[in-house]
Amino acid sequence: MSLSTHALDTSTGAPASGLAYLLTDAAGAVLATGTTDDDGRAPELGGVEIGAGVYRLHFDTGAYQRSKGLRGFYPEAVVCFEVTDPAAHHHVPLILSPFGYSTYRGS
């Protein structure tokens, strides 16, 4: 199974580069950590092997926004998702601004 994410900052209209993230399993075990690259992507996730189950991507939106001189409302965005087909690719994007965030099942 492959996993990817792409973080976009709608307040700047650009990728959210430098956004720290953490991938955990249902038990809370840390599977990967990193920071998004200049394109808002997390290349470290490409090497993570995960099977069927529930996972969480935690994004440190508070630190990201402070680094941009912004003060936001959500200090963290957590995206919980379930993998039912371990052979499929799972893309979990994040769209954020200082006062909101959203996600969807990407391709």
C-alpha positions in Angstrom: 0.0 0.0 0.0 1.2 3.4 -0.7 0.3 6.6 1.1 0.8 10.3 0.2 -0.4 13.7 1.3 -0.3 17.2 -0.2 -0.9 20.2 2.0 -2.1 23.5 0.5 -2.5 26.8 2.2 -5.4 28.8 0.9 -4.4 31.9 2.8 -1.3 32.1 0.5 -2.5 30.2 -2.5 0.6 28.0 -2.3 1.8 24.7 -1.0 2.1 24.5 2.8 5.8 23.9 2.9 7.5 23.3 6.3 4.3 21.8 7.9 5.3 19.1 10.5 3.2 15.9 10.4 3.0 12.6 12.3 1.4 9.4 11.1 0.1 7.0 13.8 -1.8 3.8 13.8 -5.1 3.1 15.7 -3.1 2.2 18.9 -1.2 5.5 18.7 2.1 4.0 17.6 4.2 6.5 15.5 4.8 5.2 12.0 6.4 8.3 10.4 7.2 11.9 11.1 8.4 14.6 8.9 7.9 18.0 7.4 6.3 18.8 4.1 8.7 19.8 1.3 8.6 22.9 -0.9 5.6 21.5 -2.8 3.7 20.7 0.4 4.3 17.0 0.0 5.6 14.4 2.4 8.0 12.1 0.5 8.8 10.1 3.7 5.3 8.6 3.6 6.1 6.8 0.4 8.3 4.3 2.3 5.8 3.5 5.0 4.3 0.0 4.8 0.8 -0.1 6.3 -2.0 -2.6 6.0 -5.7 -2.6 6.6 -6.7 -0.5 9.6 -7.3 3.0 11.0 -4.6 5.6 10.8 -4.2 9.3 11.7 -2.2 12.0 10.1 -1.5 14.8 12.6 -0.5 18.1 11.2 1.0 20.8 13.4 -0.9 23.7 11.9 -0.3 26.0 14.9 3.5 25.9 14.5 3.2 26.3 10.8 1.0 29.3 11.1 3.2 31.0 13.7 6.2 30.5 11.3 4.2 32.5 8.7 3.5 35.3 11.2 -0.2 34.2 11.5 -2.4 33.4 14.4 -4.9 30.6 13.7 -7.7 29.0 15.5 -6.8 25.3 15.0 -3.4 24.4 16.5 -3.6 20.9 15.1 -5.4 19.2 12.2 -5.9 15.4 12.6 -7.2 13.4 9.7 -8.4 10.0 10.6 -8.8 7.5 7.8 -9.4 3.8 7.3 -7.5 1.6 4.9 -9.6 -1.3 3.6 -7.7 -2.2 0.5 -4.0 -2.4 1.4 -3.0 -2.8 -2.2 -4.5 0.5 -3.2 -2.9 3.9 -3.2 -4.2 6.3 -0.5 -3.8 10.0 -1.0 -4.9 12.1 2.1 -4.6 15.8 1.2 -5.0 18.8 3.6 -6.3 22.2 2.6 -5.8 24.7 5.4 -6.1 28.4 6.3 -5.7 30.1 9.7 -9.4 29.5 10.5 -10.3 26.2 8.9 -9.1 23.1 7.2 -10.6 20.3 5.0 -9.6 17.0 3.5 -10.9 14.5 1.0 -10.1 11.1 -0.5 -7.6 12.0 -3.2 -6.2 9.9 -6.0 
